[in-house]
């Protein structure tokens, strides 16, 4: 398969072993990947004022051709084959297909909430009304069909007149899910219609809780056009420009409006929530692509949710899992945004300082401790929980103290927090810098790349030569020759060189995360770009390859196996996009 990135005057092509893509719009997404049950067309659906889910409608669209090329135009993906082209575009009202391929277009549906895999009581009814094909789906509580749980509608507006009703259930096996140990890996979907296309045809799909709503949106979708390509950056090589602009479009594409709530999904198809840590890490990149005001709005909105323990929720909708660092990432990014003149007024700065005071009063001079699953490495396996004081948490807290000290000066107040910052800095250096390197935990000397998060958050913790010693040791233990870092020492008994999926063995014990690799490269650029140039260039090359040639066309994946670079984990991840943007900006600033 050829992956071509056609971004106006900027274009490049890559050979790929994949043939997958994902389109997004305001919370909806269309995922083209026949090997997973998460394929298809999804729309966000409110459960109540504060919770939502994703509702699946279409399962597959089979056009009568075998593509040899995918063309990425940000909001539009084009399949090219010897038989013609098929263009897919997702807008706020639905999915639009335009194709000149002659022959059948087979439509299969699988209408359900994203994690509802029950087969009982699933009834489809197909009819035509108001110039649309309407698929009515009724979900009953059982096969007795005496109690309806809900009814939903998929409307199809098309100018293709030939059609055949199929109305047949078919069994589907999902290879990717089976490999990930993600069950069920076999489900039934409903093949409903075959359209008979003999010219250039258009098909639009939309959904609603009523037939009228679905029809209205399908007609609006039918008359819509794809968004034009947007160029965010024009620096560097053709490949780096293409990767940057794909990353920027991917970052912007995870923006979602659901009811009265808005934010950025952490990743798709699984992380369709607003995660505090993920937004915190990604907010600087939003500013870099011209969305600084938007970053501020969402960070300040999160800050308003601080509870009595001086913590923010781990995500929205909330979950039972806490976050030891989400609040601290929000403060770090607010501090960076505050460097832009006029970004915050005095009232806003005083509000921020008040909340800083709350978290500092709550913690005092104690090392911050995490419960199991509360750091970004939020899975447990083989007794590996990362409980207790962890290095990146302390560094982020130091950055929080530094912001409080700075705001004292800006607001003309007594320098109340500077002594606390200095005391805590000395404490962290004493407790974590041992034997010539930074320990991952106060009592845990396991080599992990979290030391790069520590440098990124608070580079003043150690002297330059101490940081270099720490970097050198970590690179010796975790470096992967393809251009990444293992999440644990490669000689550790828990190290896994292959991604193991949902059993979590490899997730934080071997898998290499793109956001962290990019942060590591940024840190190496800033600490000693000449010494670490080989590592930096390999990481940049790997990040570019992930976006341009692996996995979903033009989308950054979550992680890779340690053994070799692959697009694995979540196929489309917010902070992977964000940190690629930041890395390429940093590389241009410091090394070009």
ZIZI-V524211 format. One record per backbone hydrogen bond with DSSP energy under -1.0 kcal/mol. CO is the residue of the C=O (numbers start at 1). NH is the residue of the N-H. If there is no record, write none. Layout:
co=CO nh=NH
co=CO nh=NH
This chain:
co=1 nh=16
co=2 nh=70
co=3 nh=14
co=4 nh=72
co=5 nh=12
co=7 nh=10
co=10 nh=7
co=12 nh=5
co=14 nh=3
co=20 nh=553
co=21 nh=32
co=23 nh=30
co=25 nh=28
co=28 nh=25
co=29 nh=42
co=30 nh=23
co=31 nh=40
co=32 nh=21
co=33 nh=36
co=35 nh=176
co=35 nh=177
co=36 nh=39
co=40 nh=31
co=41 nh=57
co=42 nh=29
co=43 nh=55
co=45 nh=53
co=51 nh=47
co=51 nh=48
co=53 nh=45
co=54 nh=114
co=55 nh=43
co=56 nh=112
co=57 nh=110
co=58 nh=41
co=60 nh=108
co=62 nh=106
co=63 nh=65
co=68 nh=2
co=69 nh=80
co=70 nh=4
co=71 nh=78
co=72 nh=6
co=73 nh=75
co=76 nh=73
co=77 nh=88
co=78 nh=71
co=79 nh=86
co=80 nh=68
co=80 nh=69
co=84 nh=81
co=85 nh=100
co=86 nh=79
co=87 nh=98
co=88 nh=77
co=89 nh=96
co=94 nh=91
co=95 nh=205
co=96 nh=89
co=97 nh=203
co=98 nh=87
co=99 nh=201
co=103 nh=197
co=105 nh=195
co=106 nh=62
co=107 nh=192
co=107 nh=193
co=108 nh=59
co=108 nh=60
co=109 nh=190
co=112 nh=56
co=113 nh=116
co=121 nh=140
co=123 nh=138
co=125 nh=136
co=127 nh=134
co=129 nh=132
co=132 nh=129
co=133 nh=156
co=134 nh=127
co=135 nh=154
co=136 nh=125
co=137 nh=152
co=138 nh=123
co=139 nh=149
co=139 nh=150
co=142 nh=145
co=147 nh=141
co=150 nh=139
co=152 nh=137
co=153 nh=208
co=154 nh=135
co=155 nh=206
co=156 nh=133
co=157 nh=204
co=162 nh=196
co=164 nh=194
co=168 nh=191
co=170 nh=189
co=172 nh=187
co=174 nh=178
co=175 nh=179
co=176 nh=180
co=177 nh=182
co=178 nh=181
co=180 nh=502
co=185 nh=174
co=187 nh=172
co=189 nh=170
co=190 nh=109
co=191 nh=168
co=192 nh=166
co=193 nh=107
co=194 nh=164
co=195 nh=105
co=197 nh=103
co=201 nh=99
co=202 nh=159
co=203 nh=97
co=204 nh=157
co=205 nh=95
co=206 nh=155
co=208 nh=153
co=210 nh=214
co=211 nh=215
co=212 nh=216
co=213 nh=217
co=214 nh=218
co=215 nh=219
co=216 nh=220
co=217 nh=221
co=218 nh=222
co=219 nh=223
co=221 nh=224
co=237 nh=241
co=238 nh=242
co=239 nh=243
co=240 nh=244
co=241 nh=245
co=242 nh=246
co=243 nh=247
co=244 nh=248
co=245 nh=249
co=246 nh=250
co=247 nh=251
co=248 nh=252
co=249 nh=253
co=251 nh=254
co=252 nh=255
co=254 nh=265
co=256 nh=263
co=258 nh=261
co=261 nh=258
co=263 nh=256
co=266 nh=574
co=270 nh=272
co=271 nh=266
co=271 nh=267
co=271 nh=273
co=273 nh=266
co=274 nh=316
co=275 nh=279
co=276 nh=280
co=277 nh=281
co=278 nh=282
co=279 nh=283
co=282 nh=286
co=283 nh=287
co=284 nh=288
co=285 nh=289
co=286 nh=291
co=287 nh=290
co=291 nh=295
co=292 nh=296
co=293 nh=297
co=294 nh=298
co=295 nh=299
co=296 nh=300
co=297 nh=301
co=298 nh=302
co=299 nh=303
co=300 nh=304
co=302 nh=305
co=303 nh=306
co=307 nh=310
co=311 nh=307
co=314 nh=276
co=316 nh=274
co=325 nh=329
co=326 nh=330
co=327 nh=331
co=328 nh=332
co=329 nh=333
co=330 nh=334
co=331 nh=335
co=332 nh=336
co=333 nh=337
co=334 nh=338
co=336 nh=339
co=337 nh=340
co=340 nh=343
co=345 nh=349
co=346 nh=350
co=347 nh=351
co=348 nh=352
co=349 nh=353
co=350 nh=354
co=351 nh=355
co=352 nh=356
co=353 nh=357
co=354 nh=358
co=355 nh=359
co=356 nh=360
co=357 nh=361
co=358 nh=362
co=359 nh=363
co=360 nh=364
co=363 nh=366
co=370 nh=388
co=371 nh=374
co=374 nh=324
co=376 nh=378
co=381 nh=384
co=385 nh=373
co=388 nh=370
co=389 nh=442
co=390 nh=394
co=391 nh=395
co=392 nh=396
co=393 nh=397
co=394 nh=398
co=395 nh=399
co=396 nh=400
co=397 nh=401
co=398 nh=402
co=399 nh=403
co=400 nh=404
co=401 nh=405
co=402 nh=406
co=403 nh=407
co=404 nh=408
co=405 nh=409
co=406 nh=410
co=407 nh=411
co=408 nh=413
co=409 nh=412
co=414 nh=416
co=417 nh=421
co=418 nh=422
co=419 nh=423
co=420 nh=424
co=421 nh=425
co=422 nh=426
co=423 nh=427
co=424 nh=428
co=425 nh=429
co=426 nh=430
co=427 nh=431
co=428 nh=432
co=429 nh=433
co=432 nh=434
co=432 nh=439
co=434 nh=437
co=437 nh=434
co=440 nh=391
co=441 nh=444
co=444 nh=441
co=447 nh=489
co=448 nh=451
co=449 nh=452
co=450 nh=454
co=451 nh=455
co=452 nh=456
co=453 nh=457
co=454 nh=458
co=458 nh=461
co=463 nh=467
co=464 nh=468
co=465 nh=469
co=466 nh=470
co=467 nh=471
co=468 nh=472
co=469 nh=473
co=470 nh=474
co=471 nh=475
co=472 nh=476
co=473 nh=477
co=474 nh=478
co=475 nh=479
co=477 nh=490
co=478 nh=486
co=480 nh=483
co=480 nh=484
co=484 nh=480
co=489 nh=492
co=492 nh=495
co=497 nh=563
co=501 nh=504
co=506 nh=509
co=506 nh=511
co=509 nh=496
co=512 nh=560
co=513 nh=517
co=514 nh=518
co=515 nh=519
co=516 nh=520
co=517 nh=521
co=518 nh=522
co=519 nh=523
co=520 nh=524
co=521 nh=525
co=522 nh=526
co=523 nh=527
co=524 nh=528
co=528 nh=532
co=532 nh=536
co=533 nh=537
co=534 nh=538
co=535 nh=539
co=536 nh=540
co=537 nh=541
co=538 nh=542
co=539 nh=543
co=540 nh=544
co=541 nh=545
co=542 nh=546
co=543 nh=547
co=544 nh=548
co=545 nh=549
co=545 nh=550
co=547 nh=554
co=552 nh=555
co=556 nh=573
co=558 nh=514
co=559 nh=568
co=560 nh=512
co=568 nh=559
co=570 nh=558
co=572 nh=268
co=573 nh=577
co=574 nh=578
co=575 nh=579
co=576 nh=580
co=577 nh=581
co=578 nh=582
co=579 nh=583
co=580 nh=584
co=581 nh=585
co=582 nh=586
co=583 nh=587
co=584 nh=588
co=585 nh=589
co=586 nh=590
co=587 nh=591
